[in-house]
Amino acid sequence: MHFDRAPVPSPTAFLQAILVALLIPGISALVPILGALQMTLVEYLNSGRAAGINVTIRESKNMRLAPLIMGATIASVYGIFIYYVMPKALFSGDTALLMDVILVIFVGYFLGLTILALNL
């Protein structure tokens, strides 16, 4: 396959890229600005403050330690796996081991997001 085109973009492609590069951030910056202009300065500055926070501390004498120990163990093994096995896979050039490490990282992300979603 042979192409007779130059690797330099055409002037219209260059202008379209500049237009898109300026238009999208400009619109995304205008939305919060227009929302802020609808409020007074006092309302805008106090909107992030909560009216009050209630904190209750319960002391549980029957606290189960097994889930805490299991979670700490899983997190430790996960950290050791990433900080020991991943550099080993990179330095040795073992792509299969590197793909396994990346798979474990993704599975860890998905499990963490699932736990986060279930707790919200």
C-alpha positions in Angstrom: 0.0 0.0 0.0 1.4 3.3 -1.0 0.0 6.7 0.0 0.8 9.9 -1.7 -0.2 12.1 1.2 2.2 14.2 3.2 2.4 13.6 7.0 1.4 17.2 7.6 -2.3 17.9 8.2 -4.2 20.2 5.9 -5.0 23.8 6.9 -8.7 22.9 7.4 -7.8 20.0 9.7 -5.4 22.2 11.6 -8.1 24.9 12.1 -10.7 22.2 13.1 -8.3 20.9 15.7 -7.7 24.3 17.1 -11.4 25.1 17.2 -12.2 21.9 19.0 -9.3 22.3 21.4 -10.5 25.8 22.3 -14.3 25.2 22.2 -14.6 22.2 24.5 -12.6 23.6 27.5 -14.3 27.0 26.9 -17.8 25.5 27.2 -16.8 23.3 30.2 -15.4 26.4 31.9 -18.6 28.5 31.2 -21.0 26.1 32.8 -19.7 26.6 36.4 -19.2 30.3 35.8 -22.8 30.7 34.7 -24.0 28.7 37.7 -22.0 30.9 40.0 -23.4 34.0 38.5 -27.0 33.1 39.5 -26.1 33.2 43.2 -24.9 36.0 45.4 -21.4 36.0 46.8 -22.5 35.1 50.3 -24.7 32.2 49.1 -21.9 30.8 46.9 -19.3 30.9 49.6 -21.6 29.3 52.2 -23.0 26.6 49.9 -20.1 24.2 50.7 -20.5 24.4 54.4 -22.6 22.0 56.2 -25.2 23.2 58.8 -23.9 20.7 61.3 -22.3 17.4 61.6 -23.4 14.8 64.1 -20.8 12.2 65.1 -21.8 9.2 67.3 -19.1 6.9 68.7 -20.3 3.5 69.8 -18.0 1.4 71.9 -18.5 -2.3 71.0 -17.2 -4.8 73.4 -18.2 -7.6 71.1 -16.3 -6.3 68.1 -15.3 -9.0 65.6 -11.7 -8.9 64.7 -11.7 -11.6 62.0 -12.9 -9.3 59.2 -10.3 -6.7 60.1 -7.5 -9.2 60.2 -8.7 -10.8 56.9 -8.9 -7.4 55.2 -5.4 -6.4 56.4 -4.0 -9.7 55.3 -5.5 -9.4 51.8 -4.3 -5.8 51.5 -0.8 -6.8 52.6 -0.6 -9.7 50.1 -1.9 -7.4 47.4 0.7 -4.8 48.2 3.6 -7.3 48.3 2.4 -8.8 45.0 2.4 -5.4 43.3 5.7 -4.1 44.8 7.6 -7.3 44.4 6.2 -9.2 41.5 5.6 -6.4 39.1 9.2 -5.1 39.1 10.4 -8.6 38.9 8.2 -9.1 35.8 9.4 -5.9 34.3 13.1 -6.5 34.9 13.0 -10.1 33.7 11.0 -9.3 30.6 8.3 -11.9 31.5 5.3 -10.7 29.7 3.0 -13.5 30.9 3.8 -12.6 34.5 3.3 -8.9 33.8 -0.1 -9.5 32.3 -1.0 -11.6 35.4 0.0 -8.7 37.6 -2.0 -6.2 35.5 -5.0 -8.6 35.7 -4.7 -8.8 39.5 -4.5 -5.0 39.7 -7.7 -4.6 37.6 -9.5 -7.3 39.7 -8.4 -5.4 42.8 -9.8 -2.1 41.4 -13.1 -3.7 40.5 -13.4 -5.4 43.9 -12.7 -2.1 45.6 -15.2 -0.2 43.5 -17.8 -2.9 44.2 -17.2 -2.7 47.9 -17.4 1.1 47.7 -20.6 1.0 45.8 -22.2 -1.5 48.2 -21.3 0.7 51.2 -22.7 3.9 49.7 
